[in-house]
Amino acid sequence: MSKDSGLKPDDFPIEADKNELKTHKGEPVASAESEKIADQIAERLNEHAHQEEQDRWSA
């Protein structure tokens, strides 16, 4: 993943694999200091993406 490219809707859900964050296709996105932090980040990213999708439908 290049520095200027961000996450796209088709990258979700994000999954935590030990301390690595990956797209549902297995492409690495980022790494965290611990497995617990990676899990928390993935959960928050997925919740945020879900909320954005809900906002699009309700607009």
N, CA and C atoms as a LAMMPS dump frame, in Angstrom:
ITEM: TIMESTEP
0
ITEM: NUMBER OF ATOMS
177
ITEM: BOX BOUNDS ff ff ff
-5.0000000000000000e+02 5.0000000000000000e+02
-5.0000000000000000e+02 5.0000000000000000e+02
-5.0000000000000000e+02 5.0000000000000000e+02
ITEM: ATOMS id mol type element x y z
1 1 1 N 0.843 -1.172 0
2 1 2 C 0 0 0
3 1 3 C 0.886 1.232 0
4 2 1 N 0.66 2.135 -0.916
5 2 2 C 1.466 3.34 -0.988
6 2 3 C 1.028 4.337 0.083
7 3 1 N 1.904 5.274 0.378
8 3 2 C 1.644 6.24 1.444
9 3 3 C 0.408 7.088 1.191
10 4 1 N 0.14 7.436 -0.054
11 4 2 C -0.965 8.329 -0.342
12 4 3 C -2.29 7.618 -0.55
13 5 1 N -2.319 6.325 -0.536
14 5 2 C -3.585 5.626 -0.703
15 5 3 C -4.18 5.316 0.662
16 6 1 N -5.471 5.524 0.765
17 6 2 C -6.169 5.265 2.016
18 6 3 C -7.027 4.024 1.89
19 7 1 N -7.745 3.747 2.953
20 7 2 C -8.653 2.614 2.93
21 7 3 C -9.852 2.953 2.061
22 8 1 N -10.317 1.97 1.337
23 8 2 C -11.473 2.124 0.473
24 8 3 C -12.598 1.242 1.008
25 9 1 N -13.835 1.551 0.687
26 9 2 C -14.947 0.754 1.203
27 9 3 C -14.805 -0.746 0.956
28 10 1 N -14.215 -1.13 -0.178
29 10 2 C -14.092 -2.565 -0.452
30 10 3 C -12.951 -3.228 0.329
31 11 1 N -12.201 -2.451 1.129
32 11 2 C -11.16 -3.022 1.985
33 11 3 C -11.748 -3.606 3.277
34 12 1 N -12.98 -3.256 3.581
35 12 2 C -13.594 -3.674 4.84
36 12 3 C -14.301 -4.992 4.703
37 13 1 N -14.4 -5.749 5.775
38 13 2 C -13.958 -5.43 7.123
39 13 3 C -12.445 -5.603 7.281
40 14 1 N -11.887 -4.809 8.177
41 14 2 C -10.479 -4.922 8.536
42 14 3 C -10.359 -6.02 9.586
43 15 1 N -9.339 -6.836 9.461
44 15 2 C -9.132 -7.94 10.389
45 15 3 C -7.796 -7.793 11.093
46 16 1 N -7.765 -8.192 12.357
47 16 2 C -6.521 -8.194 13.124
48 16 3 C -5.93 -9.597 13.06
49 17 1 N -4.665 -9.685 12.69
50 17 2 C -3.938 -10.951 12.645
51 17 3 C -2.692 -10.752 13.494
52 18 1 N -2.785 -11.167 14.733
53 18 2 C -1.757 -10.883 15.744
54 18 3 C -1.65 -9.367 15.869
55 19 1 N -0.524 -8.765 15.579
56 19 2 C -0.422 -7.308 15.707
57 19 3 C -0.513 -6.606 14.349
58 20 1 N -0.926 -7.324 13.323
59 20 2 C -1.072 -6.75 11.983
60 20 3 C -2.542 -6.504 11.672
61 21 1 N -2.813 -5.42 10.961
62 21 2 C -4.148 -5.125 10.473
63 21 3 C -4.156 -5.409 8.982
64 22 1 N -5.17 -6.134 8.531
65 22 2 C -5.249 -6.535 7.131
66 22 3 C -6.661 -6.338 6.611
67 23 1 N -6.761 -6.151 5.293
68 23 2 C -8.08 -6.103 4.669
69 23 3 C -8.657 -7.512 4.688
70 24 1 N -9.93 -7.619 4.365
71 24 2 C -10.544 -8.949 4.33
72 24 3 C -9.918 -9.828 3.246
73 25 1 N -9.18 -9.209 2.332
74 25 2 C -8.486 -9.962 1.28
75 25 3 C -7.086 -10.389 1.718
76 26 1 N -6.687 -9.987 2.929
77 26 2 C -5.381 -10.373 3.449
78 26 3 C -4.263 -9.394 3.149
79 27 1 N -4.577 -8.243 2.562
80 27 2 C -3.559 -7.251 2.247
81 27 3 C -3.207 -6.463 3.511
82 28 1 N -1.931 -6.337 3.852
83 28 2 C -1.552 -5.607 5.061
84 28 3 C -1.887 -4.126 4.96
85 29 1 N -2.368 -3.571 6.077
86 29 2 C -2.759 -2.171 6.132
87 29 3 C -1.863 -1.418 7.109
88 30 1 N -1.643 -2.007 8.284
89 30 2 C -0.86 -1.341 9.329
90 30 3 C -0.45 -2.379 10.367
91 31 1 N 0.385 -1.942 11.29
92 31 2 C 0.742 -2.812 12.407
93 31 3 C 0.558 -2.03 13.701
94 32 1 N 0.336 -2.745 14.772
95 32 2 C 0.135 -2.144 16.089
96 32 3 C 1.177 -2.695 17.052
97 33 1 N 1.27 -2.073 18.211
98 33 2 C 2.253 -2.496 19.201
99 33 3 C 1.929 -3.852 19.828
100 34 1 N 0.638 -4.199 19.861
101 34 2 C 0.249 -5.47 20.46
102 34 3 C -0.983 -6.034 19.763
103 35 1 N -1.266 -7.28 20.036
104 35 2 C -2.433 -7.937 19.461
105 35 3 C -3.719 -7.282 19.968
106 36 1 N -3.74 -6.917 21.242
107 36 2 C -4.918 -6.283 21.838
108 36 3 C -5.211 -4.946 21.16
109 37 1 N -4.18 -4.146 20.933
110 37 2 C -4.368 -2.853 20.272
111 37 3 C -4.825 -3.055 18.84
112 38 1 N -4.269 -4.022 18.139
113 38 2 C -4.685 -4.309 16.759
114 38 3 C -6.165 -4.685 16.725
115 39 1 N -6.61 -5.489 17.676
116 39 2 C -8.027 -5.857 17.751
117 39 3 C -8.907 -4.626 17.959
118 40 1 N -8.476 -3.738 18.849
119 40 2 C -9.256 -2.532 19.136
120 40 3 C -9.315 -1.611 17.919
121 41 1 N -8.202 -1.45 17.238
122 41 2 C -8.172 -0.597 16.049
123 41 3 C -9.083 -1.161 14.965
124 42 1 N -8.982 -2.455 14.72
125 42 2 C -9.829 -3.088 13.697
126 42 3 C -11.303 -2.905 14.037
127 43 1 N -11.652 -3.09 15.293
128 43 2 C -13.042 -2.94 15.713
129 43 3 C -13.521 -1.507 15.481
130 44 1 N -12.715 -0.533 15.842
131 44 2 C -13.109 0.866 15.665
132 44 3 C -13.204 1.248 14.189
133 45 1 N -12.259 0.8 13.383
134 45 2 C -12.319 1.087 11.952
135 45 3 C -13.575 0.497 11.323
136 46 1 N -13.882 -0.75 11.694
137 46 2 C -15.062 -1.403 11.136
138 46 3 C -16.347 -0.72 11.59
139 47 1 N -16.399 -0.298 12.857
140 47 2 C -17.58 0.419 13.349
141 47 3 C -17.743 1.744 12.615
142 48 1 N -16.636 2.449 12.411
143 48 2 C -16.684 3.731 11.708
144 48 3 C -17.15 3.54 10.259
145 49 1 N -16.625 2.546 9.589
146 49 2 C -17.024 2.277 8.197
147 49 3 C -18.502 1.916 8.132
148 50 1 N -18.966 1.142 9.099
149 50 2 C -20.374 0.757 9.138
150 50 3 C -21.249 1.994 9.334
151 51 1 N -20.851 2.893 10.238
152 51 2 C -21.614 4.105 10.497
153 51 3 C -21.655 4.997 9.253
154 52 1 N -20.533 5.113 8.559
155 52 2 C -20.514 5.913 7.326
156 52 3 C -21.47 5.333 6.294
157 53 1 N -21.518 4.02 6.193
158 53 2 C -22.428 3.365 5.249
159 53 3 C -23.877 3.651 5.636
160 54 1 N -24.186 3.578 6.937
161 54 2 C -25.539 3.878 7.404
162 54 3 C -25.906 5.329 7.111
163 55 1 N -24.949 6.246 7.309
164 55 2 C -25.192 7.662 7.037
165 55 3 C -25.488 7.901 5.56
166 56 1 N -24.804 7.183 4.685
167 56 2 C -25.048 7.33 3.242
168 56 3 C -26.471 6.915 2.889
169 57 1 N -26.937 5.829 3.512
170 57 2 C -28.271 5.332 3.206
171 57 3 C -29.351 6.237 3.767
172 58 1 N -29.078 6.912 4.887
173 58 2 C -30.119 7.742 5.502
174 58 3 C -30.135 9.17 4.959
175 59 1 N -29.161 9.504 4.154
176 59 2 C -29.091 10.884 3.621
177 59 3 C -30.028 11.092 2.463
